[in-house]
């Protein structure tokens, strides 16, 4: 498919009607998957599809990764897994990180989803389902190695292990845990959690293991085990902040100018009059706001780009619009309909996150549904 933007002009049709266009480069996502597969050595590489593939659209991203050879996927919620199942080859495995909520085992089974069991109650619920069906049911076992969020603790395992048959009815496929600080390569928590995982996996000597998220893929082979679980890295977020990003940018976002006006010294702009002109200024209003996921924290802090020139957000990010100080751009260039870059070759998602005081994960997952979405793929 062709791109939505050429030379700053938005193509006719749906993109022309839209206030903003989000472009997702599926080829870049597939290239990132290949790079992660190379970095993972002999470990299999899964793909995390949480939050609609981090806001980029699971319906298009998941099949693209399946074409690249990915056969293991993770969602957070059961409903996400149910939506994902028809998008994938039947042999693909889908793990549900939150497990099956009480009473939801039937839906999990009906859609061929594998729950990640995080606490003794989930273990018991899945065993009950297995007993009622008279067959062993697949599951992943998550252990807590220090994040204190989800997973069976060492105490839970001691209690469960007191019953010799605590895994009866289950067919465990994976032992996993999650790292808290993998994006800081020399953080002592990484070695601490790795040691704990090593100790706990001794209780499950035959199970394949998974510890590495996106950032931990770059911590080295000791963290890879049998399966790595990248999410953000697939979509171009830098897995090791402070180092050069080895991944391709997969997302660009452009919004169109709705109105242009000249203001004088002392004029205020936007809600709360948080921007006051210190001289004559030209203000362009673009059709995107916090209802589209463009963070309000970017008020008077964020930037856009016009013809590669950085222009600041002037005032408060509103629900449906943002005002930019475009005084540095030729007046002949600034007019309603012109598309300005919010993410793209001049501004990466991680840079936007830094301006907003957050992380790239939040920037992507907040992207709303009002954009026209354009997917680029060579096939």
N, C-alpha and C positions, 0 to 999 in steps of 0.2 A: 504494500500500500504506500501511496505517496504521503509526504509530510503535510501537515496542516498549514504551515507558514512558509512563505517565500518572500524574501526582501521586506519583511515586516507587514505584508498584506495578507489578510486571512482569506483563504479560498472561499469560493461561493458555496452555497448550500448550508448544511447544519453548522459548519464552522463559522460561516458568516453571521448567522443568527446568534451565535453564542457570545457571551461577554468575555469568555476566556477559553483557551484551548490547552489541555494537558496532553502532552505527547509522550508515549511510553515506547521505548526502543526495545523490542523483544529480542532483536539480535544482540544488543548489549547485555541483556540479562542472560542469554544463552552463553555468550562469551565469558561472562563472570562465572557462570557455572563450570565452564571448562577450566578456567584458571583455578577455581577452588578444588576441582577434582585433581588437578595437577599438584596443588599444594598439599592435598590430603594423602598423597602417596597411595598406599594400598587400601585405604579406608573407603567405604562407600560414601556417597554424598547425597544427603537428603535435601529437601527444599521445604522451608517453613512458609505456610500460606496464611498465617494468622492475619486477622483484620483485612480480609479481602486482598491478600498478597501485599500487605503493608500499604494499602490504599490504591494499588495500581491496577487491580482488576483480576481476580483469580480466574475468571472465565477465559481470559486470554493468556495470562502468564503460565498457568499450570499446564495447558496443552503444549505450549512452547518448550517448557522444561522437559515434559515427557518425550517430545521429539528429540531432545538432546540426550535422552537415555535415562533420565531420572525416574526411579521406580519406588522411592520412599518419600512420603510427604507427611507433614505435621500441620495440624490445625490446633487452635486453642479450644474451641467449643464444638460440641457435637453437631449443631446445626451447620457449622462451617464444613465439617466433614461430610455431612449429607449432601451439601451443595457441590462439594468437590468430587465426590465419587463418580458421577456420570461424565465428568470431564477427562477422566483418566483411563488408561488401559485396565482391563479387569484384573491383571496380575499385580497392579500397583498396590502397595501397602499404605494405608492412611492411619496414622496414630493421632489420637485425640488427647492433647496434653492435660486437659482438666479431667480426664476420665469421663465415665458415664455418671450423670447425676442420679440420685436415688429415683428409681422407677423408670429410668430411661434405657435400661439394658436391651429391651426389645428393639428399640430404634437403632441402637448401636449394631446389633446383630443383623438387622434387616438391611443395613447399608454397608455391611462388611467393613466395619471400622474397628480398630484395635484401641481399647482404652489404655491410657497410662495410669496405673494404679498408684495413688499418692498417699493413701492412709489406710489403716486397718478396715475402716468401714467400706471403702471401695473394694478392697480385697474380698471381704465377706459377701458383698453384693454380687460381684462377678462369679464367685464360687457358687452362690445360690442359683444364679442363672445357668451355670454349667450343670449343676445337679438336676435342675428341672428339665434340661434338654438331654441329659444322659451322655454328654460328650465334653471333652476338654475344650476350653475356649482360649484363644490367643490373648496375650496381654503383654504390656511392657511394665516393668517395675521401676519406679523412680525412687531414689534414695536421696535424702538431704545430707549434703556434705558441708554445710556451713552457711547457706543462704537463708535458712529459716523461713522459707516461703512455702514450697510444696515438696512432697516426697516423704517417704518413710524414714523416721529417725532411727538411730542405732537402738534406742530403747524400744521403738515399735518392732524392730526386727528381733530383738531379744524376746519380746512378749510373744510375737507370732511364732518364732522359731521354737518356743517351748512345746508347741504342738507339732509333732513329727509330720503331720499331713497338712500343714497350713497352705501348701500349694496344690493340694488335691483338687482336681477339676480344672486346673489352669495349665495352659501351655505357654509359659513365658518365652517371649521372642527376643527381649532386649532388656538390659539393665542400663539405666541412665541416671545422670545427675546434671546440674546446671551450675555454671560458674558465675560468680558475682562480679568479678573485676577483670575479666579477660581482656578488656580494652586497654588495660594498663599492664604492659608486658611484664614489668618487674614487680608488680604488686605481690606482697607476700601471701595474700589470700589464694592466689593461683596454686602455689606449691602446697599450701595447707589443704585446700580442697582436693587436689590431686592425690595427696597421701591418704586422706580419708576415703576417697573413692577406691583406691587400691586396697585398703583394709576391708571395705565393705564388699567389694567384688569377690573376695576370697570365699564369701558365703554362697556365691553363685558361680562356681568354677566353670560351668559349661555354657553360660549365657554370653552372647555377643554384647559388647559394651559401647556406650556413647556418652561422651562428656563435653565435646567441643561444640560451642556455638560459633557464630561468624568469626568473632575475634580470636577464639581459641584455635581456629584452623591455622593461625599464624604464630602460635606459641611453640610449635614443633611437634615432632612425631609422638612424643610421650603423651600428648593430649588427644591424639586422633583415635586410638582404639579401632573399633570395627566400623563405626559410622559417625560422620560429623553432620551437624544440623544447622547449616547457615540459613539465615533469613535476610537481615539487613544488607549483608555483603552482596547478595544476589542483585540487589536493587541499586548498588553503587555507593552506599554509605561506607565511609572509610572505617575499616575494622580496627585500625590502630591509629587513633588520633595523635597528631604530632609527627607522624611519619607520612611519607608520600603515599597517596592512595593508589594501589595497584589495579583498581577496578575501574570499569568503564561507567560513565554516567549514563543512567538509563531513563532519566526523566527530564523533561523540560516543560515549562509553564509560561504561557504568554497571555496577557490580558489586553483588551482593547480600550482605547481612549473613548470616553463618552462625551466629554466636554473639556474645553480649554478656556481659561480666562486670565486676564492680566489683573494683578492686584497692586496696591500702592503700599508705601511704607506705613506700618502700623496696622494693616488689615490682618484679621484673624482668619484661620482656616480650620474647619472641622469642629466636631463635638469637643466641648470643654475649652475651646480657644487655646489649645495647647501649642499651636504654632502661630507666631506673630511675625509678619514680614519685617525684616530690617532694612528693606529697600524695595524698589519695584521688582516684582516677581511674576513669572508665568506659572500657573498652576494647571495641571492636567488631572482630570478625574478618570480613573480606570475602573472597569466593571468587575471587581473582585473584592471580597471582604471576609470578615471572620466567619460568616455563614458558609463560605467556601473552604474554610479551614486555614485561611491566611491569618496567622496569629496576631491578635490584638497587641501582644507584647512588642510587635514591630513598629508600633506607633512612634513616629519621630526618631526611629532607630534603623529601620530597614532601608533597602535600596531596590531599585529596578534599573534596567539598562535600555537605552535607546541608541541604536546604531553603535553599540559597544561603549557608550558613554554612561557612566554611573549617575543616576539621578536619585535624590533622597526622597523618602516618604515624608511628606509635610503634614504633620498633625496626626489625628487619631484614625486608626483603621476602623472603619464602620462595618456594619453588617454586610452591605452589598457594594461598597465602594472604598477606594483609597485615593488620596490626593498626593500628587508628586510635584516637586519643584523641578520643572523642566526648563528653567531659565538658561541653562547652558546649551540647549539644543536650538538649532536654527528655527525661527518661527515658521518658515516655509515647510519644515518637516513635521511639525506637531499639528495634528488635526484629528478630529473624530474618526475612528475606524483603525487608526494605526495600532499595531500590536507591539507592546513593550514586554521585554523579557524579565520575568521574576525568578525563574530558574532556567539554566541552560548553559551555553558555553562560557558565559561570563560570570556565572554565579551558581555554585554547586549547592546541593541541599545542605551540606554540612556548614557552608558559610551562612546560609539563611538561619540555620539552627543557632549558630554562634551569635548572630545579631539578636535573636529572640531570647537568648539565655536558656536554650533547651538543647535537645539532641535531634539528629536527623530522623530518628525513628518517629518522633512525635510529628515533625513536619509532614512526613509522607502519610502517616496514618490518619491525619486530620483532613487530608484533601477530600473535598466534598463531591457530591454527585451532580452539581449543576454545570460542571465543565463539559464542553465537547471533548471527547477523548479520541485521540488518533493513535493507532498502534502501527509501528513501523516494523516490518518483517520482510526479509528477502524472499521467504517462501509463502 
